Amino acid sequence: MKVLIDIKDNKADFVMELLNNLPFVKAKRISPQKALLIGEIKKAVENLNLVKKGKLKTRPAKQLVNEL
């Protein structure tokens, strides 16, 4: 299982050391930009699932292009 956690900068070294000392955990740092991208992709997938369930309305692509 993969888990993304947000840690305060002043506690990050401690948490990383703790995780790396557990033999069953592999931990690595990611950049803030990558974390943001992962969050945005996750939100997009959640929205797509809501659309498929009919709980979120969509709009035609032409309408979106015309707004630009």
Long-range contacts (C-beta under 8 A, 24 or more apart in sequence): 4-35, 4-38, 4-39, 6-35
